[in-house]
Amino acid sequence: MHIEPLQMTPVSMKAKSHIGENEPAPAVKSFGEYLTDSLADVNRLQNESEKMNQALAAGQIEDVSQVIVAAEKAGIAMQVTLQVRNKIVEAYQEVMRMQV
């Protein structure tokens, strides 16, 4: 009985994988794109909060808790944005202090 030796050639996948290993990798966003998207989200939350405050003042909203939750979301998003800005400025200042 003759046994064929194993061929050491690369194996290519032709079937569709159920775990996504042959799908193309998603596009990677740059830091600037993440920052721009985050600022747009914070702006959207601020605008929503302002609209809800105006609707509450006009008597269009009966549930005050919705307005409070929207205001808190906008406030927290703004605080996080300011903390990220502070860390970026701090890192920039640290780099500028380095001696070349």
N, C-alpha and C positions, 0 to 999 in steps of 0.2 A: 504494500500500500504506500503510495507516494503522497507526502504532505507538502503543500505549497508553503513557502516561507512568507512571513508578513511583509507587506510592502510599506515602506516608511515614507509615503507620500502624504502631503497635507490633505486633510479632509475638508471639503467645502460643504457647507450646509445649503441644500436646495429647498428644503421644506420650510414652511412658515413655522417659526418657533412660538410656542405658547407662553414663553417667559420673556419675550422681547429682546433676545440677545442678538438677533440679526437686523433689528430696526436701527435706523440712523440715530445717532446721538442728538438730543435736542440742542438747539442753538444756545450758547452760553451768553448771558447778558454781561455787559461791562458794569463796573461800579457806577459810572455816570448814569447808565440807564436805570439801574436800581434806585439811585438817588432821585432821578427825575420822576420815576413812577411813584416813589414814596411821597414826594412832595405833592404830586397830583392827588394822591389819596388823602393826604392831610387837608389839602385845599377843598376837596369834595366834602369831607366830613365837616369842615368849618362852614361851608355853604349850606349844607343840609341843616346844621344846627341853627344857623341864622334864619333860614326859611321856616323852621319849626317854631322859633321864637316869634316871628312875625305872625304866623298862623295862630299861635296861642294868644297873642295880643289882640288879634282880630276876632277871637272867639270861635275859630274854626276847629280847634282841637279841644276835646273834652278831657282826655287823659293826660294829665300833666307829667306823668312818669315817662312818657315817650320823649317829651322835650328835655327832661332832666337827663335821661340816658344818652340822648344825642349830644347834649352839651358836654357830658362827662367824656364820651368817646372823643369828641373834638379836642377837649382839654388835654386828655392823656396823649393823644396823637401829637399835639403841639409840644408837650413836655418832652416826649421821646425825641422829636425832631430837634429840639433845642439841645438836648443832651448829646445827640449824634454830632450836631454842629460844633458843640464845645469840644468834643473829643477830636474832631478833625482839626480844629484850630490848634488845640494843644499838641497834636502830632506834628502839624506843620511847624509850630514854633520850636519843637524839639529838634526837628530836622534842620532848621535854620541855625540852631545853636551848635550843631556839630562842626568840628574843625576838619577841614579837608587837607 
